[in-house]
Amino acid sequence: MMRRASMLADLIALVVATIAALALRGAVAPWLGLAPVPFTTDWSLLVPFVVIFGAFSATGLYERDAYSSRPLHAWTILRATTVALIVSSAAAFLIGSGWFSMPRLTLILTFAIFPLLDLPLRLSGLHLMYASWVEKRRPVAYVVGDSPESRRIAKRLTSLRGFARVRSIDEEGPTKSWADALVWDLGHRHPTELAADSVFIDSGSLTPREAMRVIEAAQDRDVDVYVASGLLGPLEGSKLLKTLFQTPVTRVRRTLAAPPGYGFKRTLDLIGSSAALLLLSPVIAVIGLGIKLTSPGPVFLTQTRVGRSGSTFGFLKFRSMYVDSDSSAHEKYVRALINGETEPLARDANGNGVFHIVNDPRITPIGRFIRKYSLDEIPQLVNVFKGDMSLVGPRPPLPYEADAYDAWQRQRLEVQSGITGVWQVVGRNRVSFDEMTFQDLMYGMNTGLWVDLRLCLKTIPAALIGSGL
């Protein structure tokens, strides 16, 4: 309801702002010594519309959460409009006046007038609509967890419209799980009590498996789910949620059983992989020459990997190990890691545990370098171009790794595999396998164009820093 109403309000405000800007530009042109420009309708008139809707979507202004705080809502509108103006001006400059016929002054006036119209529509009319919905439904927000963080979340929610009625769920009894406690409470409430509308999960109080069970239990009852976790930063979607709830919070957008359409994702994969292969071709040549000159064997390695729904494909990498290396120790360690039976093998500079074999004797000197900076993954751009995998998604496992998965870990295979993901940006060998699985599943439930673009951009500095040991 609020999404459609918000988009309609923005459309009305932008149409009126564009017409007013065109008229105002014509009126002030003689005073500024500007040549009159005849009104024409072409594609450049659509640029403010595309950029405004894109910026508002990326900053969370089409979510119901934006209406929970009027001051934050107003500030986010102004910030998104400013970003939209900068992007549109840059596009006009790069394209040039020969192709971009919309006068620069008209563009600036459009973005100056737009918030003057949009702020009253949203902060008055739509806020009243939202307040009426809240008063009628009287929703309750559940907080699952028992820690200082969960108590901070509960306290913050009481100050927000639409979340003010809070009910905390604690694990009850030695055998009752968090998910069972939530389901019991949802199912045994009197019909006249408040309607369950949202569930906030403090992931620090639960194991990744437990958190996933609570998510599924809430989704089965058509309740909005929010997860407070420091492991999901790139999935937060916008600063709005973090500012609103005063802690890193990710909203779960869909179920694993209802994946999004892959049209936009496939388009991004084709454009991104082909452009990256072209730009990185000199790097590919240098790395290939270095591998060939420093150790006998092929430059590229093709492995069998398990992709989405259990399908297998030939996975390309730069060879980083000596030929005919014994993999038995690695297989043993990976199986123990998947089963949660291993401890960190090293510590990084910050004291965080590192969950992979350090100083592996199978790795060549140049292989150690290209692994540290993730350069060995570059050939997988060919897999992306072919459609075997995506730019963003869970890392595809080797067959013996997939065979060791239990039921909940196997859910990773329901998500399209990729080169990079949340683990590469946030975890990168410093989280347990269950935590990595949780990151992958949360990505699968939140994947989208903006999320993929954000993860791709965040992967570059993460790789350049070389945070993988």
Secondary structure as GFF3:
##gff-version 3
##sequence-region A 1 469
A	DSSP	alpha_helix	2	32	.	.	.	ID=ss1
A	DSSP	three_ten_helix	43	46	.	.	.	ID=ss2
A	DSSP	alpha_helix	47	58	.	.	.	ID=ss3
A	DSSP	three_ten_helix	64	68	.	.	.	ID=ss4
A	DSSP	alpha_helix	70	95	.	.	.	ID=ss5
A	DSSP	alpha_helix	104	120	.	.	.	ID=ss6
A	DSSP	pi_helix	121	126	.	.	.	ID=ss7
A	DSSP	alpha_helix	127	137	.	.	.	ID=ss8
A	DSSP	beta_strand	139	144	.	.	.	ID=ss9
A	DSSP	alpha_helix	148	157	.	.	.	ID=ss10
A	DSSP	beta_strand	165	169	.	.	.	ID=ss11
A	DSSP	alpha_helix	178	187	.	.	.	ID=ss12
A	DSSP	beta_strand	195	202	.	.	.	ID=ss13
A	DSSP	three_ten_helix	203	205	.	.	.	ID=ss14
A	DSSP	alpha_helix	208	220	.	.	.	ID=ss15
A	DSSP	beta_strand	224	228	.	.	.	ID=ss16
A	DSSP	three_ten_helix	233	235	.	.	.	ID=ss17
A	DSSP	alpha_helix	239	245	.	.	.	ID=ss18
A	DSSP	beta_strand	249	252	.	.	.	ID=ss19
A	DSSP	alpha_helix	263	279	.	.	.	ID=ss20
A	DSSP	alpha_helix	281	294	.	.	.	ID=ss21
A	DSSP	beta_strand	300	306	.	.	.	ID=ss22
A	DSSP	three_ten_helix	308	310	.	.	.	ID=ss23
A	DSSP	beta_strand	312	318	.	.	.	ID=ss24
A	DSSP	alpha_helix	328	338	.	.	.	ID=ss25
A	DSSP	beta_strand	346	347	.	.	.	ID=ss26
A	DSSP	beta_strand	353	354	.	.	.	ID=ss27
A	DSSP	alpha_helix	365	372	.	.	.	ID=ss28
A	DSSP	three_ten_helix	375	377	.	.	.	ID=ss29
A	DSSP	alpha_helix	380	386	.	.	.	ID=ss30
A	DSSP	beta_strand	390	392	.	.	.	ID=ss31
A	DSSP	alpha_helix	399	403	.	.	.	ID=ss32
A	DSSP	three_ten_helix	409	414	.	.	.	ID=ss33
A	DSSP	beta_strand	418	420	.	.	.	ID=ss34
A	DSSP	alpha_helix	422	422	.	.	.	ID=ss35
A	DSSP	pi_helix	423	427	.	.	.	ID=ss36
A	DSSP	alpha_helix	433	444	.	.	.	ID=ss37
A	DSSP	alpha_helix	449	465	.	.	.	ID=ss38
###
